[in-house]
């Protein structure tokens, strides 16, 4: 699926720090913890708590966030629809990675077990 260049540029320029609080609210509202959120983010990106706090403090864009990440090789197993896009059909690699993260946060908030979220 081709996203527009404007959409891809917006995704690249969004800061992780601006989106992270929304992830926290979403999972906590559904009874999940920040520790579980961090586990999900770490599975996808390889970032530990300290690295996440650095990205938040530095206001890292998603472009830099994912450039520096060690994206899990099983991330391509994340499929489904998020924000009206079929993840597996998104052509732009960065936009696809951001949507992977969105999908994992959604699954966590919906009560999916961590073992299921961590694709093997």
C-alpha positions as CSV (number, residue, x, y, z in Angstrom):
1,X,0.0,0.0,0.0
2,X,1.3,3.4,-0.9
3,X,1.0,6.0,1.8
4,X,1.4,9.5,0.7
5,X,4.8,11.2,0.9
6,X,3.2,13.8,3.2
7,X,2.0,11.0,5.5
8,X,5.4,9.3,5.5
9,X,7.1,12.7,6.2
10,X,4.8,13.4,9.1
11,X,5.5,10.0,10.6
12,X,9.3,10.5,10.2
13,X,9.2,13.9,11.9
14,X,6.9,13.0,14.8
15,X,8.9,12.7,18.0
16,X,8.8,9.6,20.2
17,X,8.4,11.9,23.2
18,X,5.1,13.3,21.8
19,X,3.6,9.9,21.2
20,X,4.9,8.0,24.3
21,X,2.4,9.6,26.8
22,X,-0.5,8.5,24.6
23,X,0.9,4.9,24.7
24,X,1.1,5.1,28.5
25,X,-2.5,6.4,28.8
26,X,-3.8,3.8,26.4
27,X,-2.3,0.8,28.2
28,X,-2.9,2.1,31.8
29,X,-6.5,2.8,31.0
30,X,-6.9,-0.8,30.2
31,X,-5.1,-2.1,33.3
32,X,-1.7,-2.7,31.8
33,X,1.5,-1.3,33.2
34,X,4.3,0.9,32.0
35,X,6.7,-2.0,32.6
36,X,4.7,-4.1,30.2
37,X,4.7,-1.3,27.7
38,X,8.5,-1.0,28.0
39,X,8.8,-4.8,27.4
40,X,6.8,-4.5,24.2
41,X,8.9,-1.5,23.0
42,X,12.1,-3.4,23.9
43,X,11.0,-6.5,22.0
44,X,10.5,-4.4,18.9
45,X,13.4,-2.0,19.1
46,X,15.9,-3.4,21.5
47,X,15.8,-0.3,23.7
48,X,16.0,-0.7,27.5
49,X,14.4,1.7,30.0
50,X,17.4,4.0,30.0
51,X,17.5,4.2,26.2
52,X,13.8,5.0,26.1
53,X,14.2,7.8,28.6
54,X,17.1,9.2,26.5
55,X,14.9,9.2,23.4
56,X,12.2,11.0,25.3
57,X,14.6,13.6,26.8
58,X,16.3,14.2,23.4
59,X,12.9,14.4,21.6
60,X,14.1,12.0,19.0
61,X,12.1,11.8,15.8
62,X,10.7,8.4,14.8
63,X,13.1,8.5,11.9
64,X,16.1,8.6,14.3
65,X,14.4,6.4,16.8
66,X,14.1,3.5,14.3
67,X,17.4,4.2,12.6
68,X,19.1,3.6,15.9
69,X,17.0,0.7,16.9
70,X,17.8,-3.0,16.5
71,X,14.4,-3.9,15.1
72,X,13.4,-7.4,16.0
73,X,13.8,-9.8,13.0
74,X,10.3,-11.2,13.8
75,X,8.7,-7.8,13.4
76,X,7.6,-8.7,9.9
77,X,5.2,-11.2,11.6
78,X,3.1,-8.3,12.9
79,X,0.1,-8.1,10.6
80,X,-3.3,-6.6,10.7
81,X,-4.9,-3.2,10.4
82,X,-3.9,-0.1,12.3
83,X,-5.2,3.4,11.6
84,X,-6.9,2.1,8.5
85,X,-3.7,0.7,7.0
86,X,-2.9,-3.0,6.5
87,X,0.6,-3.1,8.1
88,X,2.0,-5.8,5.9
89,X,1.0,-3.7,2.8
90,X,2.8,-0.4,3.8
91,X,5.6,0.2,1.4
92,X,7.6,2.8,3.4
93,X,9.8,1.0,5.9
94,X,9.7,3.7,8.5
95,X,6.0,4.1,8.4
96,X,5.6,0.3,8.6
97,X,7.9,0.2,11.7
98,X,5.9,3.0,13.4
99,X,2.7,1.1,12.7
100,X,4.3,-2.1,14.1
101,X,4.8,-0.2,17.4
102,X,1.2,1.1,17.3
103,X,-0.2,-2.4,16.7
104,X,1.8,-3.9,19.6
105,X,0.6,-1.1,21.9
106,X,-3.0,-1.8,20.8
107,X,-2.6,-5.5,21.4
108,X,-1.2,-4.8,24.9
109,X,-4.1,-2.5,25.6
110,X,-6.6,-5.1,24.4
111,X,-5.3,-7.6,27.0
112,X,-3.3,-9.8,24.7
113,X,-0.7,-11.9,26.6
114,X,2.9,-10.8,26.2
115,X,3.9,-14.2,24.9
116,X,1.4,-13.7,22.0
117,X,2.6,-10.2,21.3
118,X,6.2,-11.3,21.1
119,X,6.0,-13.1,17.7
120,X,8.4,-16.1,17.5
